[in-house]
Amino acid sequence: MSFQDENLQQNETTAETPSAEAPKRRRSYRAYDYGLLILTLFLVGLGLVFLYSTSSYTATQKFGNAAFYLKRQGNYAIIGVIAMLIVSHVDYKLYIAKLSFLRVRAVYLLYALCIFLQVIVLFVGEEIYGAKRWLEIPKIGSFQPSEITKICVIVFTAFIAYAAPKKMNKIGGFLRAGVYMAPLILLVAKEDLSTSVVLLGVFFVICFVSSKRWWYFILMAILACGAVAAYIFLGAGFRGQRIEGWLNVDTSSAGYQIRRGLYAISSGGLTGKGLGESSMKLGYVPESHNDMIFSIICEELGIVGAICIILLFVLLIWRIYTVAINASDLFGSFLCIGVMAHIGIQAVMNIAVVTNTIPATGIALPFISYGGTSLVLLLCEIGMVLSVSYHIKNVD
């Protein structure tokens, strides 16, 4: 796999050749985005509050400890914040740097690792709700390799677009990039279609932004939607039941979870019942602390609270976009676009599922739903964006 192009050759040559000092240099300073950092920490803290509110009853029933899920998620939040701060001070260009002792770029090793993990999980993965998505690590716990794959797709696609920007203007360049992404996305789709849709969306967005042409994206998007639809209907099984539940949410047994979630949303009204006052979380809405947490938020805080949560995500995406358009190079810009696309697509999909706009999928609400691996790696993604912001030089 090689994407050597003018961008890489020029940057590597520049890195080895010191520039001549100007007689008078203006003072420059780094632009670490503290606004993004504070907003992220606020979202994480808010997520912990909502998690405790939605999970306390279930945790008491299952474990005899109302704070069981809160403590676990809190531990992951601490790990994630530390990881985010570390990643934010690592030069993001190292992700595509050549490792001299292996003579290969770091991004290729990440790609190979994710392929390996996605293959392994198909054979020895822990099966939950009929899908093998988790790998068990003794004395540590389980994690989802697909969460690491999300970072890989972001970094690798950003690298492709950065290394060969002119080729992305043609459909051939897009298809070539797709050849590298297809194994990862298809391996994830085998057991987790919703995550593969997110990965496909991230890939499309980065490629679209990097290209000066747009016509072939319409064709590719139609083909991709057709492929996903064919996979759902031909595969039948539980995915077919979810389609039935979506179309007949009032009568189908497969629509029970969404139906209960809609009851919760409607009972919240404009201002909600108050934080912690939900009645539907008392065993009526399955997975109320996971995929369906937004429905309980609507019940407790009402439409006003739901809009505030959506606005927080919009603000977060805007902050990431601001870093992207001011990045010091194209790779940093594409990296931010990938993180922005991931968070945006996943948030929209979760809210769309809860409101029965699209068929049910097992997709979490970023930073808020219960899930340790997801939270830690989301914070690592924010750390990458902060790293890009840190390397933006503002001149006085």
Phi and psi in degrees as a GROMACS rama.xvg file:
@    title "Ramachandran Plot"
@    xaxis  label "Phi"
@    yaxis  label "Psi"
@TYPE xy
-143.343  133.258  SER-2
-126.512  34.327  PHE-3
-61.4757  129.16  GLN-4
-151.216  -177.037  ASP-5
-56.9534  -39.4992  GLU-6
-57.843  -50.518  ASN-7
-67.3833  -44.4276  LEU-8
-63.887  -42.5114  GLN-9
-66.1545  -42.9025  GLN-10
-66.4479  -40.1899  ASN-11
-68.802  -35.7261  GLU-12
-67.6839  -41.4882  THR-13
-63.3153  -37.7215  THR-14
-65.0565  -27.6394  ALA-15
-91.2391  -17.4583  GLU-16
-109.334  111.188  THR-17
-66.1151  138.496  PRO-18
-80.8874  151.562  SER-19
-71.2244  139.02  ALA-20
-74.2104  131.83  GLU-21
-75.2305  149.903  ALA-22
-55.2417  -40.5656  PRO-23
-131.835  117.544  LYS-24
-107.281  136.373  ARG-25
-79.0418  147.248  ARG-26
-72.6835  131.446  ARG-27
-119.488  157.87  SER-28
-145.105  156.073  TYR-29
-75.9924  154.469  ARG-30
-119.557  57.982  ALA-31
-59.69  126.594  TYR-32
-84.3362  87.2228  ASP-33
-69.3474  -26.1908  TYR-34
-62.5852  -44.196  GLY-35
-64.6872  -40.8179  LEU-36
-61.654  -47.8206  LEU-37
-64.926  -41.0685  ILE-38
-63.6445  -40.9218  LEU-39
-64.3474  -46.3037  THR-40
-62.1158  -37.2635  LEU-41
-63.9594  -42.8926  PHE-42
-63.7591  -41.5678  LEU-43
-63.3665  -46.144  VAL-44
-61.9611  -41.638  GLY-45
-63.6849  -38.9222  LEU-46
-61.3103  -39.5587  GLY-47
-65.5612  -37.9428  LEU-48
-63.9061  -47.877  VAL-49
-65.147  -37.1647  PHE-50
-62.9505  -44.4147  LEU-51
-64.1535  -40.8982  TYR-52
-62.1112  -41.6478  SER-53
-85.2434  -22.8148  THR-54
-105.471  -9.74286  SER-55
-59.1414  -41.4301  SER-56
-66.8881  -49.2959  TYR-57
-61.3439  -41.099  THR-58
-64.7703  -37.2446  ALA-59
-66.2701  -42.6452  THR-60
-66.8567  -40.3806  GLN-61
-86.514  -38.9386  LYS-62
-122.747  -5.47598  PHE-63
70.5173  19.5108  GLY-64
-142.204  109.932  ASN-65
-62.5849  -24.9757  ALA-66
-99.3429  14.5591  ALA-67
-56.5394  -55.0277  PHE-68
-67.3197  -35.2248  TYR-69
-62.6309  -44.7467  LEU-70
-63.8231  -43.6924  LYS-71
-64.3771  -46.7468  ARG-72
-66.3465  -34.992  GLN-73
-62.9836  -40.6857  GLY-74
-62.0477  -44.1573  ASN-75
-65.8671  -34.6797  TYR-76
-63.6125  -41.5805  ALA-77
-63.1749  -45.9533  ILE-78
-60.7929  -43.5663  ILE-79
-64.2241  -41.9454  GLY-80
-64.9603  -42.9353  VAL-81
-61.3005  -44.9435  ILE-82
-61.3821  -41.066  ALA-83
-60.7425  -44.7757  MET-84
-66.2858  -37.4085  LEU-85
-66.5473  -49.0814  ILE-86
-61.3653  -35.8494  VAL-87
-65.9619  -19.5955  SER-88
-105.213  10.4358  HIS-89
-99.5739  129.552  VAL-90
-60.5431  119.538  ASP-91
-63.2346  -19.7922  TYR-92
-70.0662  -15.3674  LYS-93
-67.1282  -22.2993  LEU-94
-64.6768  -26.092  TYR-95
-114.465  11.1792  ILE-96
-76.9297  153.049  ALA-97
-79.7565  128.337  LYS-98
-85.9066  109.986  LEU-99
-59.4961  -36.3964  SER-100
-74.3662  -17.3528  PHE-101
-113.864  -12.7038  LEU-102
55.8829  40.9877  ARG-103
-146.319  150.301  VAL-104
-74.8972  146.418  ARG-105
-59.0458  -35.6536  ALA-106
-63.1675  -30.7505  VAL-107
-68.8634  -36.9198  TYR-108
-65.9924  -40.1996  LEU-109
-62.223  -41.3093  LEU-110
-61.8647  -47.2623  TYR-111
-63.6049  -39.3245  ALA-112
-61.5634  -43.7813  LEU-113
-68.289  -39.149  CYS-114
-59.2134  -45.2478  ILE-115
-61.034  -47.8569  PHE-116
-64.5674  -39.8686  LEU-117
-69.4875  -29.2427  GLN-118
-74.4272  -45.5757  VAL-119
-59.8258  -41.7107  ILE-120
-64.3254  -25.2453  VAL-121
-69.6505  -24.7522  LEU-122
-101.71  -41.8964  PHE-123
-119.445  10.6722  VAL-124
-67.5515  152.284  GLY-125
-78.0348  125.687  GLU-126
-89.678  121.56  GLU-127
-131.759  128.73  ILE-128
54.7687  37.6506  TYR-129
80.3373  7.5617  GLY-130
-132.005  138.977  ALA-131
-93.8176  96.1301  LYS-132
-123.958  -8.03986  ARG-133
-118.71  141.39  TRP-134
-110.643  133.531  LEU-135
-94.6649  127.608  GLU-136
-109.297  118.128  ILE-137
-53.0931  135.53  PRO-138
67.2984  0.636728  LYS-139
-116.55  -48.4976  ILE-140
132.027  -171.351  GLY-141
-102.599  156.104  SER-142
-145.494  160.271  PHE-143
-100.784  114.054  GLN-144
-58.0877  -27.1047  PRO-145
-62.6591  -25.8385  SER-146
-68.8991  -37.7526  GLU-147
-68.8717  -35.7251  ILE-148
-62.6956  -32.0685  THR-149
-59.3873  -44.4732  LYS-150
-64.6958  -40.3629  ILE-151
-61.2262  -45.2664  CYS-152
-62.5292  -40.6756  VAL-153
-62.2225  -51.8333  ILE-154
-67.7529  -44.4459  VAL-155
-69.2257  -42.7266  PHE-156
-66.11  -39.6845  THR-157
-60.8822  -39.0294  ALA-158
-64.9945  -44.3907  PHE-159
-60.35  -47.712  ILE-160
-65.0985  -33.5422  ALA-161
-75.6362  -39.9233  TYR-162
-74.1255  -32.7181  ALA-163
-134.622  65.0402  ALA-164
-63.7101  -36.542  PRO-165
-68.74  -32.8233  LYS-166
-69.2647  -24.6216  LYS-167
-72.7598  -10.1143  MET-168
-76.7405  -11.357  ASN-169
-116.441  152.228  LYS-170
-62.9029  -29.201  ILE-171
-62.7018  -40.8344  GLY-172
-65.7321  -39.7643  GLY-173
-63.6651  -44.6825  PHE-174
-65.1596  -36.3696  LEU-175
-63.2187  -43.6093  ARG-176
-63.0893  -38.1335  ALA-177
-63.6514  -31.3833  GLY-178
-61.4834  -37.3893  VAL-179
-75.6794  -32.6256  TYR-180
-83.3737  -25.3995  MET-181
-56.0013  -46.4659  ALA-182
-57.8333  -43.5458  PRO-183
-63.992  -48.4208  LEU-184
-65.921  -40.6118  ILE-185
-68.9826  -37.9964  LEU-186
-63.5538  -39.9622  LEU-187
-67.8047  -40.4175  VAL-188
-62.889  -25.0257  ALA-189
-55.8835  -39.2769  LYS-190
-121.017  -11.1182  GLU-191
-146.373  82.1606  ASP-192
-64.6345  -40.3201  LEU-193
-61.6364  -42.0852  SER-194
-66.9648  -36.7325  THR-195
-64.968  -33.6058  SER-196
-65.4642  -40.4796  VAL-197
-61.877  -44.8928  VAL-198
-62.0819  -42.7999  LEU-199
-62.8044  -40.2428  LEU-200
-63.6178  -42.6926  GLY-201
-61.8921  -45.1321  VAL-202
-58.8805  -46.5457  PHE-203
-62.3789  -45.0488  PHE-204
-63.3971  -46.1902  VAL-205
-62.4291  -44.4788  ILE-206
-64.2737  -39.9712  CYS-207
-63.2069  -44.3664  PHE-208
-66.1633  -33.9039  VAL-209
-79.7567  -13.546  SER-210
-100.004  147.654  SER-211
-91.4775  -5.81121  LYS-212
-109.523  148.125  ARG-213
-127.498  -16.3811  TRP-214
-61.5981  -40.2963  TRP-215
-73.7887  -16.4287  TYR-216
-68.9597  -33.0584  PHE-217
-63.7029  -45.2359  ILE-218
-62.2098  -46.1144  LEU-219
-65.3089  -37.4822  MET-220
-64.3739  -40.7605  ALA-221
-63.7727  -44.111  ILE-222
-64.3741  -40.0311  LEU-223
-64.7578  -44.1642  ALA-224
-62.5014  -39.4384  CYS-225
-64.2185  -40.2424  GLY-226
-65.3309  -41.7494  ALA-227
-63.9863  -43.7307  VAL-228
-62.5214  -42.8282  ALA-229
-63.557  -40.2974  ALA-230
-62.5059  -39.1358  TYR-231
-67.8146  -49.9538  ILE-232
-76.3353  -37.5047  PHE-233
-72.6761  -33.6493  LEU-234
-72.6512  -26.1597  GLY-235
49.5855  -129.796  ALA-236
58.684  -143.399  GLY-237
-67.2017  -25.2237  PHE-238
-68.766  -38.414  ARG-239
-63.3622  -36.7027  GLY-240
-65.9012  -35.3876  GLN-241
-67.1346  -36.5398  ARG-242
-63.2735  -43.496  ILE-243
-62.6257  -42.1405  GLU-244
-64.3933  -34.1052  GLY-245
-68.9691  -42.7451  TRP-246
-74.9582  -29.706  LEU-247
-127.298  57.2003  ASN-248
-62.8286  -27.8404  VAL-249
-77.4129  -25.7327  ASP-250
-119.926  -26.532  THR-251
-75.7544  140.302  SER-252
-67.0779  -26.8552  SER-253
-71.1588  -16.7931  ALA-254
-96.6183  13.3354  GLY-255
-58.9433  -48.5881  TYR-256
-61.9356  -47.1462  GLN-257
-66.027  -39.2885  ILE-258
-60.2289  -44.3794  ARG-259
-65.5499  -36.7709  ARG-260
-64.3452  -38.726  GLY-261
-66.9396  -36.2264  LEU-262
-60.2203  -42.8581  TYR-263
-62.9002  -43.7811  ALA-264
-62.6946  -45.9504  ILE-265
-67.5187  -33.2431  SER-266
-74.208  -15.919  SER-267
-75.8544  -26.9291  GLY-268
63.4985  -147.34  GLY-269
-79.1562  -45.457  LEU-270
-113.03  -5.17321  THR-271
83.465  172.955  GLY-272
-86.5717  -13.3279  LYS-273
111.99  146.529  GLY-274
-60.0052  126.282  LEU-275
86.8162  -2.07202  GLY-276
-99.3537  11.1383  GLU-277
-64.4493  139.231  SER-278
-99.4888  -25.6273  SER-279
-73.9854  -17.3211  MET-280
-78.7749  -6.78112  LYS-281
-83.1941  51.2268  LEU-282
90.2708  -1.64059  GLY-283
-87.071  -32.9371  TYR-284
-105.484  108.815  VAL-285
-60.7864  142.319  PRO-286
55.1255  43.6441  GLU-287
-66.055  -21.7569  SER-288
-96.0833  -3.55153  HIS-289
-107.643  -110.512  ASN-290
-64.446  -28.1879  ASP-291
-99.4016  16.4263  MET-292
-63.657  -29.2319  ILE-293
-65.6144  -31.7339  PHE-294
-66.6813  -36.877  SER-295
-72.0391  -35.737  ILE-296
-60.368  -42.6299  ILE-297
-63.4162  -37.9874  CYS-298
-68.5196  -39.4402  GLU-299
-84.0335  -33.8655  GLU-300
-112.192  -6.98143  LEU-301
74.0436  -172.038  GLY-302
-62.7521  -36.5749  ILE-303
-59.9628  -47.0439  VAL-304
-64.6906  -39.7253  GLY-305
-62.7845  -41.9809  ALA-306
-64.2404  -38.6199  ILE-307
-62.1173  -41.2365  CYS-308
-63.6203  -44.7474  ILE-309
-61.27  -41.4334  ILE-310
-64.5253  -33.5986  LEU-311
-63.3824  -40.7214  LEU-312
-66.7555  -40.0088  PHE-313
-61.4657  -43.1394  VAL-314
-63.5955  -41.5953  LEU-315
-61.7227  -45.6086  LEU-316
-63.8135  -38.8396  ILE-317
-63.6796  -40.4507  TRP-318
-63.6114  -41.7893  ARG-319
-65.3971  -40.3968  ILE-320
-61.8653  -39.2033  TYR-321
-61.5009  -41.8766  THR-322
-64.6095  -40.8511  VAL-323
-60.0139  -45.1263  ALA-324
-77.0995  -12.1743  ILE-325
-108.931  4.76599  ASN-326
-59.0554  151.618  ALA-327
-76.3976  -15.7777  SER-328
-150.642  170.947  ASP-329
-67.1225  -35.3767  LEU-330
-62.4461  -44.6275  PHE-331
-61.5626  -39.4711  GLY-332
-63.7936  -47.5018  SER-333
-65.9348  -34.31  PHE-334
-61.2344  -45.5535  LEU-335
-65.5041  -39.9863  CYS-336
-60.6308  -39.312  ILE-337
-64.5496  -44.6928  GLY-338
-63.9785  -43.2097  VAL-339
-59.6211  -44.883  MET-340
-64.2678  -42.111  ALA-341
-59.7064  -52.6743  HIS-342
-64.0466  -44.0936  ILE-343
-64.2845  -47.9957  GLY-344
-63.5062  -43.5375  ILE-345
-66.9099  -40.6201  GLN-346
-64.9373  -44.2863  ALA-347
-63.1958  -42.4918  VAL-348
-63.9945  -42.9711  MET-349
-62.5968  -47.1401  ASN-350
-66.1699  -36.7523  ILE-351
-64.9321  -38.3835  ALA-352
-66.0589  -47.8544  VAL-353
-60.8289  -34.8106  VAL-354
-91.4131  8.24985  THR-355
62.5095  28.3499  ASN-356
-76.3834  -33.6802  THR-357
-130.469  162.499  ILE-358
-58.6698  153.621  PRO-359
-60.7325  135.567  ALA-360
-138.378  155.556  THR-361
-86.4028  64.4003  GLY-362
-113.758  134.687  ILE-363
-89.6238  157.912  ALA-364
-84.565  118.019  LEU-365
-52.9692  135.043  PRO-366
71.201  -11.2481  PHE-367
-116.131  -45.2804  ILE-368
-64.7652  154.552  SER-369
-69.6487  134.364  TYR-370
159.006  108.464  GLY-371
-69.3684  -48.7128  GLY-372
-59.3865  -45.2014  THR-373
-60.3816  -45.7367  SER-374
-63.8648  -46.5653  LEU-375
-60.8831  -45.9693  VAL-376
-75.3589  -29.2246  LEU-377
-62.9964  -41.7364  LEU-378
-67.014  -32.6764  LEU-379
-64.9712  -37.6834  CYS-380
-63.2897  -42.9601  GLU-381
-62.201  -36.5321  ILE-382
-59.3841  -38.935  GLY-383
-63.767  -41.6222  MET-384
-63.9726  -41.6706  VAL-385
-62.5245  -35.3505  LEU-386
-63.7804  -42.0076  SER-387
-62.1628  -43.0008  VAL-388
-64.4426  -35.2017  SER-389
-65.8894  -28.1195  TYR-390
-95.153  9.62889  HIS-391
-83.407  122.605  ILE-392
-98.9149  115.59  LYS-393
-93.6933  139.79  ASN-394
-111.155  131.923  VAL-395
